Amino acid sequence: MNVKLATLVVVSSACLAAASTAGASRAAQVCPTFKQGKLTYHLETLGTRWTCTSAKSWVAKLSGDSARVVSRNVPLTNGPRGYHCFAIAGSHGHATNGTCFAGTLKFPGTGFAWISS
């Protein structure tokens, strides 16, 4: 009986360890940089709904949006459905730094952010 109990404890511990490791891979993450044109983009995901690949495709699209250079927190209207997207314009008038998130500005739930260099 003790052997069965010990085996159950070992198997349960292994399952919990595997589950906690699997969950960590879907958490927020800092993504590899990528280059588009003359700029290098640094990207990170927030929450659990975004992968680096899916966020990168949106950043590539949104970074081409026009944004007035004198403006801060320019709303971007063509981001993912249900997300609030804002950007800061670079010197060439495009959304070179920004964020898209679900939830509120005070309590963002999930999304992604990018800066350029």
PASEBA-1860 file (N, C-alpha, C; in nm, 3 decimals):
! residues 117
1> MNVKLATL> 0.081/-0.119/0.000/0.000/0.000/0.000/0.086/0.127/0.000 ~ 0.196/0.127/0.075/0.284/0.243/0.080/0.353/0.267/-0.054 ~ 0.382/0.160/-0.130/0.444/0.174/-0.261/0.348/0.244/-0.357 ~ 0.219/0.207/-0.350/0.120/0.271/-0.436/0.105/0.419/-0.402 ~ 0.105/0.450/-0.274/0.094/0.589/-0.230/0.216/0.670/-0.273 ~ 0.333/0.613/-0.259/0.456/0.681/-0.301/0.456/0.703/-0.451 ~ 0.412/0.604/-0.528/0.404/0.618/-0.673/0.305/0.728/-0.710 ~ 0.190/0.733/-0.644/0.090/0.836/-0.670/0.146/0.975/-0.642
9> VVVSSACL> 0.219/0.990/-0.533/0.278/1.120/-0.499/0.381/1.162/-0.605 ~ 0.464/1.070/-0.649/0.564/1.102/-0.751/0.498/1.141/-0.883 ~ 0.398/1.064/-0.925/0.329/1.093/-1.051/0.255/1.226/-1.042 ~ 0.189/1.251/-0.931/0.118/1.378/-0.912/0.214/1.496/-0.915 ~ 0.327/1.482/-0.850/0.427/1.589/-0.850/0.479/1.616/-0.990 ~ 0.503/1.509/-1.066/0.551/1.526/-1.204/0.447/1.594/-1.289 ~ 0.319/1.560/-1.272/0.212/1.624/-1.348/0.201/1.772/-1.314 ~ 0.210/1.806/-1.187/0.204/1.946/-1.146/0.322/2.025/-1.200
17> AAASTAGA> 0.439/1.966/-1.197/0.557/2.034/-1.251/0.542/2.056/-1.400 ~ 0.493/1.957/-1.473/0.473/1.971/-1.618/0.369/2.077/-1.648 ~ 0.261/2.080/-1.571/0.155/2.178/-1.593/0.204/2.319/-1.566 ~ 0.282/2.338/-1.461/0.331/2.472/-1.431/0.433/2.518/-1.534 ~ 0.512/2.428/-1.589/0.608/2.466/-1.694/0.535/2.499/-1.822 ~ 0.431/2.423/-1.856/0.356/2.450/-1.978/0.287/2.585/-1.970 ~ 0.234/2.621/-1.853/0.168/2.749/-1.838/0.265/2.865/-1.852 ~ 0.387/2.846/-1.809/0.485/2.955/-1.815/0.519/2.991/-1.958
25> SRAAQVCP> 0.515/2.897/-2.049/0.550/2.928/-2.188/0.445/3.014/-2.255 ~ 0.322/3.018/-2.200/0.217/3.100/-2.258/0.204/3.235/-2.188 ~ 0.290/3.264/-2.093/0.282/3.389/-2.018/0.348/3.502/-2.097 ~ 0.344/3.621/-2.042/0.408/3.735/-2.105/0.555/3.705/-2.133 ~ 0.605/3.761/-2.242/0.743/3.730/-2.279/0.807/3.845/-2.356 ~ 0.936/3.853/-2.348/1.014/3.945/-2.429/1.051/3.869/-2.555 ~ 1.021/3.926/-2.670/1.039/3.858/-2.798/1.170/3.898/-2.864 ~ 1.216/3.817/-2.958/1.336/3.855/-3.034/1.311/3.984/-3.113
33> TFKQGKLT> 1.415/4.063/-3.129/1.402/4.185/-3.209/1.387/4.148/-3.356 ~ 1.328/4.240/-3.431/1.320/4.220/-3.576/1.339/4.354/-3.645 ~ 1.384/4.347/-3.767/1.415/4.467/-3.843/1.311/4.485/-3.952 ~ 1.264/4.608/-3.968/1.172/4.643/-4.076/1.217/4.777/-4.129 ~ 1.260/4.780/-4.252/1.316/4.902/-4.308/1.446/4.936/-4.236 ~ 1.457/5.060/-4.192/1.579/5.104/-4.123/1.569/5.089/-3.971 ~ 1.455/5.048/-3.921/1.435/5.042/-3.776/1.440/4.899/-3.724 ~ 1.488/4.886/-3.602/1.486/4.759/-3.530/1.378/4.770/-3.423
41> YHLETLGT> 1.290/4.671/-3.417/1.179/4.672/-3.322/1.204/4.574/-3.208 ~ 1.175/4.620/-3.087/1.184/4.539/-2.966/1.039/4.517/-2.921 ~ 1.002/4.393/-2.905/0.863/4.357/-2.885/0.846/4.275/-2.758 ~ 0.734/4.295/-2.690/0.701/4.210/-2.576/0.552/4.184/-2.576 ~ 0.513/4.069/-2.525/0.372/4.036/-2.513/0.330/4.052/-2.367 ~ 0.203/4.080/-2.346/0.148/4.098/-2.213/0.035/3.997/-2.195 ~ 0.029/3.930/-2.084/-0.077/3.833/-2.061/-0.049/3.702/-2.132 ~ -0.156/3.628/-2.163/-0.138/3.493/-2.212/-0.194/3.468/-2.351
49> RWTCTSAK> -0.252/3.564/-2.417/-0.318/3.538/-2.546/-0.230/3.561/-2.668 ~ -0.111/3.612/-2.651/-0.028/3.649/-2.766/0.101/3.570/-2.768 ~ 0.140/3.527/-2.888/0.273/3.471/-2.909/0.358/3.581/-2.972 ~ 0.487/3.561/-2.974/0.575/3.659/-3.038/0.544/3.670/-3.187 ~ 0.513/3.559/-3.249/0.485/3.559/-3.393/0.358/3.636/-3.425 ~ 0.251/3.614/-3.348/0.126/3.685/-3.377/0.140/3.834/-3.347 ~ 0.210/3.870/-3.242/0.230/4.012/-3.210/0.318/4.079/-3.316 ~ 0.418/4.008/-3.365/0.508/4.065/-3.465/0.432/4.103/-3.592
57> SWVAKLSG> 0.338/4.021/-3.635/0.263/4.053/-3.757/0.179/4.180/-3.738 ~ 0.123/4.199/-3.618/0.047/4.321/-3.593/0.138/4.443/-3.583 ~ 0.253/4.429/-3.519/0.347/4.541/-3.509/0.395/4.583/-3.648 ~ 0.423/4.486/-3.733/0.465/4.518/-3.869/0.358/4.600/-3.941 ~ 0.232/4.566/-3.918/0.122/4.640/-3.981/0.104/4.778/-3.918 ~ 0.097/4.782/-3.784/0.067/4.908/-3.714/0.181/5.009/-3.721 ~ 0.304/4.963/-3.728/0.416/5.056/-3.731/0.419/5.137/-3.861 ~ 0.346/5.095/-3.960/0.335/5.171/-4.085/0.228/5.278/-4.082
65> DSARVVSR> 0.145/5.279/-3.976/0.038/5.379/-3.966/0.097/5.519/-3.950 ~ 0.028/5.615/-4.008/0.068/5.755/-3.992/0.032/5.802/-3.852 ~ 0.119/5.882/-3.795/0.095/5.941/-3.663/0.164/6.077/-3.662 ~ 0.093/6.177/-3.616/0.152/6.311/-3.612/0.268/6.313/-3.514 ~ 0.377/6.371/-3.556/0.500/6.372/-3.475/0.480/6.446/-3.343 ~ 0.397/6.547/-3.341/0.378/6.626/-3.219/0.284/6.559/-3.120 ~ 0.222/6.450/-3.159/0.121/6.385/-3.075/0.181/6.275/-2.989 ~ 0.118/6.252/-2.875/0.150/6.139/-2.790/0.023/6.058/-2.774
73> NVPLTNGP> 0.039/5.929/-2.761/-0.075/5.839/-2.748/-0.178/5.858/-2.859 ~ -0.130/5.849/-2.981/-0.217/5.857/-3.098/-0.298/5.728/-3.107 ~ -0.430/5.737/-3.108/-0.509/5.614/-3.122/-0.489/5.552/-3.261 ~ -0.470/5.423/-3.265/-0.461/5.350/-3.390/-0.590/5.271/-3.405 ~ -0.658/5.288/-3.516/-0.791/5.229/-3.531/-0.793/5.095/-3.604 ~ -0.682/5.051/-3.657/-0.682/4.926/-3.733/-0.609/4.812/-3.662 ~ -0.611/4.815/-3.530/-0.549/4.708/-3.452/-0.643/4.589/-3.438 ~ -0.604/4.492/-3.357/-0.688/4.375/-3.337/-0.825/4.413/-3.278
81> RGYHCFAI> -0.928/4.345/-3.322/-1.065/4.373/-3.275/-1.074/4.354/-3.124 ~ -1.134/4.453/-3.056/-1.151/4.446/-2.912/-1.031/4.497/-2.832 ~ -0.928/4.547/-2.900/-0.807/4.597/-2.833/-0.797/4.747/-2.852 ~ -0.740/4.814/-2.754/-0.712/4.957/-2.760/-0.566/4.971/-2.802 ~ -0.541/5.044/-2.909/-0.403/5.061/-2.958/-0.367/5.208/-2.959 ~ -0.250/5.239/-2.908/-0.198/5.375/-2.905/-0.052/5.372/-2.949 ~ -0.008/5.483/-3.006/0.131/5.490/-3.052/0.189/5.628/-3.028 ~ 0.319/5.632/-3.034/0.395/5.757/-3.034/0.469/5.758/-3.167
89> AGSHGHAT> 0.464/5.871/-3.233/0.524/5.880/-3.365/0.675/5.898/-3.357 ~ 0.743/5.840/-3.454/0.885/5.863/-3.471/0.906/5.989/-3.553 ~ 1.027/6.022/-3.581/1.057/6.146/-3.653/1.005/6.144/-3.797 ~ 0.978/6.026/-3.850/0.929/6.016/-3.987/0.776/6.009/-3.995 ~ 0.705/6.029/-3.883/0.560/6.037/-3.884/0.486/5.905/-3.885 ~ 0.550/5.798/-3.840/0.483/5.669/-3.830/0.484/5.620/-3.686 ~ 0.397/5.524/-3.658/0.380/5.471/-3.522/0.496/5.378/-3.486 ~ 0.607/5.436/-3.447/0.726/5.354/-3.420/0.730/5.294/-3.280
97> NGTCFAGT> 0.654/5.348/-3.186/0.645/5.296/-3.050/0.497/5.289/-3.014 ~ 0.455/5.180/-2.952/0.313/5.173/-2.918/0.276/5.051/-2.838 ~ 0.146/5.039/-2.816/0.091/4.928/-2.741/-0.052/4.900/-2.785 ~ -0.092/4.776/-2.778/-0.231/4.734/-2.798/-0.266/4.645/-2.679 ~ -0.381/4.670/-2.616/-0.416/4.593/-2.499/-0.568/4.580/-2.488 ~ -0.611/4.473/-2.423/-0.751/4.455/-2.386/-0.763/4.500/-2.241 ~ -0.882/4.537/-2.202/-0.901/4.587/-2.066/-0.893/4.738/-2.064 ~ -0.847/4.793/-1.954/-0.836/4.938/-1.941/-0.689/4.978/-1.931
105> LKFPGTGF> -0.663/5.105/-1.948/-0.526/5.154/-1.939/-0.470/5.129/-1.799 ~ -0.556/5.142/-1.698/-0.511/5.119/-1.560/-0.490/4.970/-1.532 ~ -0.573/4.886/-1.593/-0.566/4.741/-1.572/-0.566/4.668/-1.706 ~ -0.456/4.677/-1.781/-0.453/4.605/-1.909/-0.451/4.454/-1.885 ~ -0.529/4.382/-1.962/-0.535/4.238/-1.940/-0.435/4.160/-2.023 ~ -0.434/4.183/-2.151/-0.347/4.110/-2.242/-0.320/4.198/-2.363 ~ -0.209/4.176/-2.430/-0.176/4.255/-2.548/-0.030/4.248/-2.581 ~ 0.020/4.353/-2.643/0.161/4.358/-2.682/0.206/4.504/-2.690
113> AWISS> 0.335/4.524/-2.684/0.393/4.658/-2.692/0.522/4.652/-2.772 ~ 0.560/4.766/-2.832/0.682/4.770/-2.910/0.749/4.906/-2.901 ~ 0.880/4.904/-2.913/0.960/5.025/-2.925/1.058/5.003/-3.039 ~ 1.103/5.111/-3.096/1.199/5.098/-3.206/1.328/5.169/-3.171 ~ 1.432/5.126/-3.239/1.562/5.191/-3.220/1.632/5.203/-3.354
END
